[in-house]
Amino acid sequence: MPVLGPRLAGFSQYNVMPYVQDDWRLGKKLTVNLGLRYDNYTTPKEKNNHAGTFDIVNNSYKLGLYPANKYNFSPRIGLPMR
């Protein structure tokens, strides 16, 4: 019997976001803050591997809803004055 109505799927995704920061005092009133964060968002995958994408150009099927972006770097620069 076909299922009518919405179906719930068990999707999972892992997000890793390490962050490093350091401060340098350059004088009595000037401090430099430098930081870098890396955001790694994996592609969401369905627990039974039923969801994926089909690439027409390469004639290939890949699990997950979209490709993961591995180049998410976020620099931070701060110059607080005292």
Secondary structure, DSSP 8 states (H G I E B T S, - for coil): ----S-----EE--EE--EEEEEEE-SSSBEEEEEEEE-EE---EETTS--EEEETTTTEEEESSS--B---EEEEEE--B-
